[in-house]
């Protein structure tokens, strides 16, 4: 027997063993996950209150003290040092280390709003009309104190890269409701003039990590084609593209038959999805059939491609088309200096668009089964940076993971309530703490998923979004 023939026989034996093991593993995995990946309602762990999630991520960390968590007692303490018994020597950033921690009351006015009487900042007048639909979670807390790990943790459940993102987990667990659009779409606002101290966004925030790559979030672009290579090249029409797809699919199928590599099947499915998206995405992003009244809901910037307002309207259109998870990123919330000036601009960017989104979802009967979540990666400190005793409208705030405010609306969540409290200094959680992992568990619960049962075997562990630490569903906020 020739050396070449021996090599081929060995290779064929390896392929046989590999394909057999993959086949058996797939059968076992499909058996275990069949109730989940089918996407059918009977396959859920329990009845779902929500069919989809719209996650509004305010990258950079909004100041809860100036938006949601009113602390009138700080007026008398303004300009005084933060008591040591409150800070307890807890970790601070390098920007604060060794410096005085001077208490700074908010420069903005707050007032009770709606029938519920939730206290609300003057910076969010449009959203104030929806307080009776919103559940403020003032006792949210997290682990990381710097932006990159904190954003990564909020989006993937891990501070380091390599974890699977929230939307990817839902795609993996629930399957698709619309064969012509991705299960998970990401919309990032374009940066306009005046934005300062803006961190980058990374693909890992919507990546699949160890999950199959078909569950990857699809990031729409703010300029040009919404999705890369959506348009055919010059001289290539749709019929020619279809023939090319058929040919490539045939080659890939032969390769999969030879190697048994499941990622080839994933690649084939994604190529077919991309072909269908050439028809579905232009229809999705064409706002020409939206009424003038609907456009006005979202504010004047709805006409600007890449604006947060336009992305909110696109999120509603995706909700109508049953995209499972839509994540909107709005950057520019990192205010270490001149917070009152910059926060006004940020609040203006999002106030009317989010209000319009909630109104629009309600009008179309989508609010009840759409869970809307608003969050940043952590909060801001009660003490000031660049404190000026004689200027109440010129201060900054540092990073603060110990407590911050998030909120939820729709999707079976109680409205018009405030859950959890912080101490009088808004420095520590006083009662009903809600860790980011608890927030994840609650989101998944509303989608009909037990976060402890949605797992994926990787590196010898049953991986899950909420990790190995104890996480619980916040049942008191569920309607």
SVG drawing of the C-alpha trace seen along z (x, -y; Angstrom):
<svg xmlns="http://www.w3.org/2000/svg" viewBox="-54 -81 58 83">
<polyline fill="none" stroke="black" stroke-width="0.4" points="0.0,0.0 1.4,-3.4 2.0,-6.1 -0.6,-8.3 -3.2,-5.5 -2.4,-4.8 -2.9,-8.5 -6.2,-8.6 -7.5,-5.5 -6.4,-7.1 -8.1,-10.4 -11.3,-8.5 -11.3,-6.7 -10.9,-10.0 -13.7,-11.5 -15.9,-8.6 -15.3,-8.8 -15.6,-12.6 -18.9,-12.5 -20.3,-9.7 -19.5,-11.5 -20.9,-14.8 -24.0,-13.0 -24.5,-11.3 -23.8,-14.5 -26.2,-16.4 -28.9,-13.9 -28.4,-14.1 -28.2,-17.9 -31.3,-18.2 -33.2,-15.9 -32.2,-18.0 -32.9,-21.4 -35.8,-20.5 -38.4,-22.2 -36.4,-25.4 -34.9,-25.8 -38.2,-25.0 -39.4,-28.5 -42.9,-27.2 -44.8,-28.5 -45.3,-25.0 -41.5,-24.6 -41.0,-27.4 -40.2,-26.6 -43.4,-28.5 -45.9,-30.8 -44.2,-33.9 -45.3,-37.4 -43.2,-38.9 -42.4,-37.8 -39.5,-40.3 -37.2,-42.7 -36.1,-46.2 -33.0,-47.0 -32.0,-50.7 -28.4,-50.8 -27.1,-54.2 -23.3,-53.6 -21.2,-55.7 -23.5,-55.6 -26.3,-58.2 -26.3,-59.9 -29.2,-58.4 -28.9,-61.3 -29.8,-63.8 -32.5,-61.7 -34.3,-59.2 -33.1,-59.0 -34.0,-62.3 -32.1,-63.0 -33.4,-66.3 -31.4,-65.9 -28.2,-66.4 -29.0,-70.1 -28.1,-70.7 -24.9,-68.6 -23.8,-70.2 -20.1,-71.0 -19.4,-68.8 -17.1,-65.7 -18.8,-62.3 -18.7,-60.7 -16.2,-57.8 -18.9,-55.6 -20.8,-55.8 -18.0,-55.2 -16.5,-52.5 -13.2,-52.6 -14.8,-51.1 -13.0,-51.0 -12.9,-54.1 -11.4,-54.9 -7.9,-56.3 -9.6,-59.6 -10.9,-59.9 -8.2,-58.0 -6.5,-60.3 -8.8,-63.2 -11.5,-64.8 -15.0,-63.3 -17.2,-66.4 -21.0,-65.9 -22.8,-67.5 -26.6,-67.9 -28.3,-67.8 -28.7,-71.0 -32.0,-69.9 -35.6,-70.0 -37.7,-66.9 -41.4,-66.5 -44.1,-63.8 -45.6,-62.6 -48.6,-60.6 -51.2,-58.9 -48.4,-56.9 -46.5,-60.0 -43.1,-58.7 -40.5,-61.4 -39.0,-62.4 -36.3,-64.8 -37.2,-67.9 -34.7,-66.7 -37.2,-64.0 -40.5,-65.8 -41.8,-63.5 -41.0,-60.3 -42.7,-61.7 -46.0,-61.1 -45.3,-57.3 -44.3,-57.0 -47.4,-54.9 -46.1,-52.3 -42.5,-52.3 -40.9,-50.3 -37.9,-52.2 -35.3,-49.8 -33.2,-52.1 -31.2,-49.4 -29.4,-48.0 -25.7,-47.3 -22.8,-45.6 -19.2,-44.4 -17.0,-46.4 -16.0,-50.0 -14.6,-50.8 -16.5,-51.1 -15.2,-48.3 -15.6,-45.4 -18.9,-46.9 -20.4,-47.1 -19.2,-43.7 -20.6,-42.3 -24.0,-43.9 -24.2,-42.6 -22.7,-39.1 -22.7,-38.3 -18.9,-38.2 -16.4,-41.1 -13.9,-39.6 -14.6,-38.9 -15.7,-35.5 -19.2,-35.3 -22.4,-35.1 -24.5,-38.2 -28.1,-38.5 -29.6,-38.6 -27.6,-35.6 -28.8,-33.6 -32.4,-34.4 -31.9,-33.4 -30.3,-30.2 -33.0,-29.4 -36.1,-30.4 -35.4,-30.3 -36.7,-32.6 -40.2,-34.1 -39.3,-35.7 -37.3,-33.7 -36.5,-36.8 -34.9,-38.9 -32.2,-38.1 -33.4,-37.1 -31.0,-39.8 -30.4,-43.2 -28.2,-46.0 -28.7,-49.7 -26.0,-52.2 -26.7,-55.9 -24.4,-58.0 -22.3,-60.5 -23.3,-64.2 -21.3,-67.3 -20.9,-68.1 -20.3,-64.5 -17.4,-64.2 -15.7,-61.4 -17.3,-58.7 -16.0,-55.2 -16.0,-52.7 -18.4,-49.9 -17.1,-46.4 -18.6,-43.5 -18.2,-41.2 -21.1,-43.2 -23.5,-41.4 -21.3,-38.4 -22.1,-34.7 -19.0,-33.8 -19.1,-30.0 -22.7,-29.7 -23.1,-28.7 -22.3,-31.7 -25.8,-31.8 -27.0,-33.5 -24.7,-36.5 -26.3,-39.9 -26.5,-41.8 -25.4,-45.4 -27.1,-47.8 -25.0,-50.6 -26.0,-54.2 -24.8,-55.3 -25.0,-53.6 -26.6,-50.2 -28.1,-49.2 -26.2,-45.9 -22.9,-45.4 -23.1,-44.1 -26.9,-44.4 -26.8,-45.8 -25.7,-43.7 -22.5,-44.9 -23.0,-46.7 -23.9,-44.2 -25.2,-41.6 -29.0,-41.3 -31.1,-39.2 -31.4,-36.3 -27.7,-36.1 -27.2,-36.3 -29.6,-33.4 -27.7,-31.2 -24.5,-32.1 -26.1,-31.2 -27.3,-27.8 -23.8,-27.0 -22.1,-28.0 -24.7,-26.1 -24.0,-23.0 -20.2,-23.3 -20.8,-23.9 -23.2,-20.9 -20.5,-18.6 -17.9,-20.0 -20.2,-19.4 -20.8,-15.8 -17.0,-15.3 -16.1,-16.9 -19.3,-16.9 -18.4,-20.4 -21.7,-21.9 -20.4,-25.5 -20.7,-24.8 -24.4,-24.3 -24.5,-27.5 -22.7,-29.4 -25.1,-28.0 -28.1,-29.1 -26.6,-32.6 -25.9,-33.0 -29.5,-32.1 -30.7,-34.6 -28.5,-37.3 -30.1,-36.6 -33.6,-37.0 -32.5,-40.1 -31.8,-41.8 -35.6,-42.0 -36.7,-42.3 -34.2,-44.9 -35.0,-47.6 -38.7,-47.2 -38.0,-47.3 -35.9,-50.5 -38.2,-52.4 -40.2,-54.8 -42.2,-56.1 -45.4,-54.4 -45.3,-55.8 -47.8,-58.5 -46.8,-62.0 -48.4,-61.6 -46.3,-58.6 -43.1,-60.4 -43.9,-63.3 -44.1,-61.0 -40.3,-60.4 -39.3,-64.0 -37.6,-65.9 -34.4,-63.8 -36.4,-60.8 -35.6,-62.0 -31.8,-61.8 -30.4,-58.4 -28.5,-57.0 -30.2,-59.1 -31.5,-57.6 -35.0,-58.8 -34.9,-56.9 -33.5,-53.8 -36.4,-53.9 -38.8,-53.9 -36.9,-51.1 -37.1,-49.1 -40.9,-49.4 -40.9,-48.2 -38.7,-45.3 -41.1,-44.5 -43.9,-44.4 -41.9,-41.8 -41.1,-39.7 -37.4,-40.3 -36.6,-38.7 -34.1,-41.1 -33.4,-44.7 -30.5,-46.5 -30.1,-50.2 -26.8,-51.8 -26.7,-55.5 -23.2,-56.8 -22.0,-60.0 -23.2,-59.5 -19.7,-59.6 -19.8,-63.0 -16.8,-63.6 -16.9,-67.4 -19.7,-69.8 -22.3,-67.2 -25.3,-69.6 -24.5,-70.9 -23.8,-67.5 -26.6,-65.7 -29.2,-68.1 -28.1,-67.2 -28.1,-63.5 -31.5,-63.6 -32.9,-65.6 -31.5,-62.9 -33.5,-60.1 -36.5,-61.7 -39.0,-62.2 -37.8,-59.2 -38.3,-56.7 -41.6,-58.4 -42.7,-58.0 -41.6,-54.3 -43.7,-53.5 -46.7,-55.4 -46.3,-53.7 -46.0,-50.2 -49.2,-50.9 -51.2,-52.1 -50.3,-49.0 -51.0,-46.5 -47.4,-45.6 -46.7,-47.1 -48.2,-44.2 -45.8,-41.6 -42.7,-43.8 -40.3,-44.2 -38.5,-47.6 -35.4,-47.9 -33.4,-51.1 -29.9,-50.9 -26.3,-52.1 -23.3,-50.0 -23.2,-51.5 -24.1,-54.7 -22.5,-58.0 -21.1,-59.1 -22.8,-61.4 -19.5,-63.3 -18.4,-65.7 -15.5,-65.8 -14.1,-69.3 -16.3,-70.7 -16.8,-74.5 -18.3,-75.8 -19.7,-78.9 -21.1,-77.3 -23.9,-74.8 -24.2,-74.1 -20.6,-73.0 -19.7,-69.6 -19.0,-66.0 -19.5,-62.7 -17.3,-59.6 -18.2,-55.9 -20.2,-54.2 -21.1,-50.5 -22.5,-50.3 -26.0,-51.6 -27.8,-53.0 -31.2,-53.1 -32.5,-51.0 -36.1,-50.7 -38.4,-48.3 -41.8,-48.8 -44.3,-46.5 -43.8,-42.8 -45.7,-41.9 -43.9,-44.3 -45.7,-46.4 -45.9,-50.1 -45.8,-53.2 -43.7,-51.6 -40.2,-52.2 -38.4,-49.1 -35.4,-49.1 -33.9,-52.1 -30.5,-53.7 -29.2,-55.3 -29.6,-59.1 -26.4,-59.7 -27.2,-57.5 -24.0,-55.6 -25.1,-52.2 -28.2,-50.0 -30.5,-50.3 -32.9,-47.6 -34.0,-45.1 -30.7,-44.9 -30.9,-43.9 -27.7,-42.7 -27.3,-42.9 -27.5,-39.0 -30.9,-39.4 -32.0,-41.8 -30.9,-39.2 -32.8,-36.5 -36.0,-38.6 -35.7,-39.6 -35.5,-35.9 -38.3,-35.0 -40.6,-37.4 -39.7,-35.6 -40.7,-32.3 -37.1,-31.1 -35.7,-29.7 -32.2,-31.2 -30.9,-28.2 -32.1,-25.8 -30.9,-27.7 -27.4,-26.3 -24.7,-25.5 -21.8,-23.0 -18.4,-24.7 -15.0,-24.1 -16.3,-21.5 -19.1,-23.8 -22.7,-24.3 -22.5,-27.9 -25.4,-30.3 -25.9,-34.1 -26.3,-34.5 -23.1,-32.5 -22.4,-30.3 -23.3,-32.9 -26.8,-32.9 -29.2,-35.1 -32.9,-35.5 -36.0,-36.7 -37.3,-40.0 -40.8,-38.7 -42.1,-41.8 -42.0,-43.8 -43.9,-41.3 -47.6,-42.0"/>
</svg>
